């Protein structure tokens, strides 16, 4: 998969005006009316899941490759670029995948009522859509959809293998779902980074970002384990293991348990003159067959330029890490994916996001809580990154 899977696809923009979807429903004994602009992809109408949740008094929060919707004390977790949804102990499948840009999640118009009815027992009635001349159809996105790479194939070549077959609802995210035009929130925009956007010279230092902190707990496991607790332990072990390889030095983006904006995390990397920023997370997959390690890099922008150079280097590192992990004895299952990363948009340096395990599943939570099992996995990851850095530095 040497090129983006959806390079020729985009949001429908052939009409001058756009429709809006209208719903009525009842929440807490009160009648509510909802209205959301319709965007069309491959002839399928989509609406903002975040917008619908907010109008119902809830919220939707993007977290890497998933979206968490909270409403009335209940939560539903949807994998992006996939059709699977988990709400409490119940799982169900949508007709179309949930798709995202950097900040928002979108659900197909046909799936919206099902999502809230099965996920939150909130019954919505869809009214006939009415034309809304005030909303202009969006332009084609610059980002790319999630791509899945086979790490075992990387043992022979760094070229990506052909795309896998489209999975069923219970499998990992489909590579055929779109990503809409990235629109990072202004609050997340970091101060001007002192380093140039074009990577120069070998990678000598890695800034390790422990995902979540402070009031942002991240995913909560079935037994109450907060993702921020797991990632803090991961990051400390990862830094130590990296140092022991002697390949690169490392330092933290987050030194204490507190809220940090993306700008703060990027600034920490900038001040340390990092050649690479790695953000560690605990996975929260909806599939029991999810890869044990998932490595994300940003899609390569079609317009090229300095950002493309950064992303190309990140992609090469992700592939080389997967190759190193796949060649190990008792190799863990690994997936390399492409999806929009807010850190990458802000950092102006190569960035990777790595998810380990599945914290939202009882067995996965037990593994991540175990210092021995978690530590062994993190050590493997650090060694793989060191091998990848050495390979990429040689290829400069």
Secondary structure, 3 states (H helix, E strand, C coil): CCCCCCCCCCECCCCCCEEEEEEEEEECCEEEEEEEECEEECCEEEEEHHHHHHHCCCEEEEECCEEEEEECCEEEEEEECEEEEEECCEEEEEEEEEEECCCCEEEEHHHHHHHHHHHHCCCEEEEEEEEECCCCCCCCCCCCCCCEEEHHHHHCCCCCCCCCCCCCCCCCCCCCCCECCCCCCHHHCCCCCCCCCCCCCCCCEEEEEECCECCECCCECCCCCEHHHHHHHHHHHHHHHHHHHCCCEEEECCCCCCCCCHHHHHHHHHHCCCCEEEEEEECCCCCCCCCCEEEEECCCCCCCCHHHHHHHHHHHHHHHHHHHHHCCCCCCCEEEEECCCHHHHHHCCCEEEEEECCCCCHHHHHHHHCHHHHHHHHHHHHHHHHHHHHHHHHHC
